[in-house]
Amino acid sequence: MSAILPEDLFGSGVVAAPMAGGPSRPELAAAVGRAGGLGFLGGGYKSPAALAAELDAMDPSLPFGVNLFVPGAAQIDRDAVLAYRERLLPEAAAVGAEVPEPRWEDDDAYPAKLELLLGRVPAAVSFTFGTPRLDVVAALRKAGAFVLQTVTSPEEATVAAELGVDALVVQHPDAGGHSGAFLDLPPFSGTLPELVAAVRAAVVLPLVAAGGIGTHDDAAAARAAGASAVQLGTAFLRTPEAGTNPVLRAALADPRFERTAPTRAFSGKWARGLENGFMRRFPDAPEAYPVIHHLTGPLRAASVAAGSPERTNLWAGAGWRGAREETAADVVARFAV
Ligand SMILES: Cc1cc2nc3c(=O)[nH]c(=O)nc-3n(C[C@H](O)[C@H](O)[C@H](O)COP(=O)(O)O)c2cc1C
């Protein structure tokens, strides 16, 4: 097995992280690709039809990747969810929103999106939140896709390597947005270079380092530890090509936000964002993704519609101060090898 990434996909050594929920729109993926990076579409949350429309919008001559959320089979404590729902009622009322009844089943239309990608194969496909079946990895690779799996520990890397994927995205807890962890382990306690080195000792696969990279020095340290490329999310959020909502865009530049922190309050799954009042009022929430995600959806949308950062998820990595208002091509150039 080779530990080298294909040059035609990863030339500059910079990957724009898939960021579902708006930021990773086709304009961003295309701009990153034109600049010599690998752009990604975020397949999560959206319907298969919406994802198909994004595929239509891409220039077929430009390589890009598509990311999918793999649904989990976690046991959900329904009483804890219902109790959390009660606590959300005043938060929703404050912004004139409702809290819907819980939606207990939601597989993010994963099977239909997989079928779509097997018919219209992008250059790369990455998975997070769980692992695809062995036959899915084999089918995508046979169809010509380069398959990546997000891992957060050497243990997860070992599981992913056995699936036959082409490369791993090694995601550190400093990463903005949701953790891709799929084994029930404590978050890695060392630095990103230390995590890369630990994964490298466990598996022989090319590694793409992600999480908290805010400067070229951060990227260089991850590469020195053995990463063949770096994947950046937050660094692209302020680019004009990203579909970042205006409230998050403003918050990233607002000196009143002093730190990022991990939270389950918005979605029921650990994710890192700029710490706001909602996160402080709800230091924890039931482990129930995506049930909690749907419960908080209307109040988050109302907060954004009102132009307020108080009750919406402000996903950002620990290196957010390194995110500038600049073009996607400038970001690729700034973090290139
Ligand atoms: C707004 C936002 C949305 C994200 N959405 C996804 C996603 O849909 N799929 C995924 O695999 N990772 C997602 N991530 C995590 C990124 O893939 C990546 O791990 C992270 O951005 C790297 O850390 P950084 O933001 O500090 O650069 C998201 C991150 C952010 C900031």
The ligand as an SDF file (V2000), in Angstrom:
LIG
                    3D

 31 33  0  0  0  0  0  0  0  0999 V2000
  -18.7250   25.1370    9.4680 C   0  0  0  0  0  0  0  0  0  0  0  0
  -18.1230   23.7670    9.4420 C   0  0  0  0  0  0  0  0  0  0  0  0
  -18.8370   22.7150    8.8840 C   0  0  0  0  0  0  0  0  0  0  0  0
  -18.2760   21.4350    8.8080 C   0  0  0  0  0  0  0  0  0  0  0  0
  -18.9710   20.4380    8.1920 N   0  0  0  0  0  0  0  0  0  0  0  0
  -18.3580   19.2390    7.9750 C   0  0  0  0  0  0  0  0  0  0  0  0
  -18.9640   18.2530    7.1410 C   0  0  0  0  0  0  0  0  0  0  0  0
  -20.0550   18.4550    6.6000 O   0  0  0  0  0  0  0  0  0  0  0  0
  -18.3110   17.0790    6.9570 N   0  0  0  0  0  0  0  0  0  0  0  0
  -17.0740   16.8330    7.5100 C   0  0  0  0  0  0  0  0  0  0  0  0
  -16.5070   15.7710    7.2850 O   0  0  0  0  0  0  0  0  0  0  0  0
  -16.4760   17.7560    8.2940 N   0  0  0  0  0  0  0  0  0  0  0  0
  -17.0820   18.9510    8.5190 C   0  0  0  0  0  0  0  0  0  0  0  0
  -16.4300   19.9090    9.2580 N   0  0  0  0  0  0  0  0  0  0  0  0
  -15.1170   19.5880    9.8530 C   0  0  0  0  0  0  0  0  0  0  0  0
  -14.0230   19.7380    8.8010 C   0  0  0  0  0  0  0  0  0  0  0  0
  -14.0400   18.6400    7.9230 O   0  0  0  0  0  0  0  0  0  0  0  0
  -12.6110   19.8030    9.4060 C   0  0  0  0  0  0  0  0  0  0  0  0
  -12.3750   18.6910   10.2270 O   0  0  0  0  0  0  0  0  0  0  0  0
  -12.3790   21.0380   10.2250 C   0  0  0  0  0  0  0  0  0  0  0  0
  -12.9150   22.1710    9.6010 O   0  0  0  0  0  0  0  0  0  0  0  0
  -10.8890   21.2380   10.4130 C   0  0  0  0  0  0  0  0  0  0  0  0
  -10.6460   22.1430   11.4310 O   0  0  0  0  0  0  0  0  0  0  0  0
  -10.5330   23.7300   11.1920 P   0  0  0  0  0  0  0  0  0  0  0  0
  -11.9440   24.2020   10.9980 O   0  0  0  0  0  0  0  0  0  0  0  0
   -9.9350   24.2100   12.4550 O   0  0  0  0  0  0  0  0  0  0  0  0
   -9.6970   23.9490    9.9630 O   0  0  0  0  0  0  0  0  0  0  0  0
  -16.9840   21.1950    9.3480 C   0  0  0  0  0  0  0  0  0  0  0  0
  -16.2780   22.2670    9.9020 C   0  0  0  0  0  0  0  0  0  0  0  0
  -16.8200   23.5330    9.9490 C   0  0  0  0  0  0  0  0  0  0  0  0
  -16.0010   24.6580   10.5290 C   0  0  0  0  0  0  0  0  0  0  0  0
  1  2  1  0
  2  3  1  0
  2 30  2  0
  3  4  2  0
  4  5  1  0
  4 28  1  0
  5  6  2  0
  6  7  1  0
  6 13  1  0
  7  8  2  0
  7  9  1  0
  9 10  1  0
 10 11  2  0
 10 12  1  0
 12 13  2  0
 13 14  1  0
 14 15  1  0
 14 28  1  0
 15 16  1  0
 16 17  1  0
 16 18  1  0
 18 19  1  0
 18 20  1  0
 20 21  1  0
 20 22  1  0
 22 23  1  0
 23 24  1  0
 24 25  2  0
 24 26  1  0
 24 27  1  0
 28 29  2  0
 29 30  1  0
 30 31  1  0
M  END
$$$$
